[in-house]
Amino acid sequence: MAHMQTTTRVPALWTAAYGPQRPRIVRVLARCLLRARAFARDLALADHVPYGGY
């Protein structure tokens, strides 16, 4: 049985990415960093699932 882990959020990046008081460019860059972090985490976990991940 595969173990499903919940996604962890980086509070500083999360508030920067979705906070209404931030400039647009800061929000865009923070969202890109969150996506890159999530991709790297999924890629690292791909070797640990029985069906091969990606």
N, C-alpha and C positions, 0 to 999 in steps of 0.2 A: 504494500500500500504506500503510495506516495504521500509525503508529508507536505501539507500546504501551509506556507508561512504567510503571515499578514505583511503587507508592505509597511515599512517604517518610514516615517517622515522626518525630515530635518526641519525643525521648527523655524530656524532663521530663513532658510530658503523658501519654506512654505509660505511664511508671512510676506516675504519679499515678492514671491510669485503671484500671490492672490490678494495682497493688501491693497485696498483702494487708494491709499495715500501715496503709493509709490509711483514714480514716473514710469511711463510706458516702456522705455528701453530697459529699465531695471527689472520690470515684471517679465519681459520677453527673455532676457538673459537668465533670470532665475528659473523660469520654466524649462528652458533648454538644459540647464544644469540638472534639474530634477529628472528630466527624461534621460539624460546621459547616465546619471547615477542609477536609475531604474534598469536601463539596458545593461550596464556593466554588472549589476547585481544578478539579473536574470541569466546573463551569459556565464557568470561564475557558478551559478547553481545548476546550469544545464548539464554538467558532468555528473550531477548527483541524483538525477531522476532516472527511473528505469527505462523510459521510452526515448531517451536521447536529447530531450530539450528541444533545441532548435533543429 
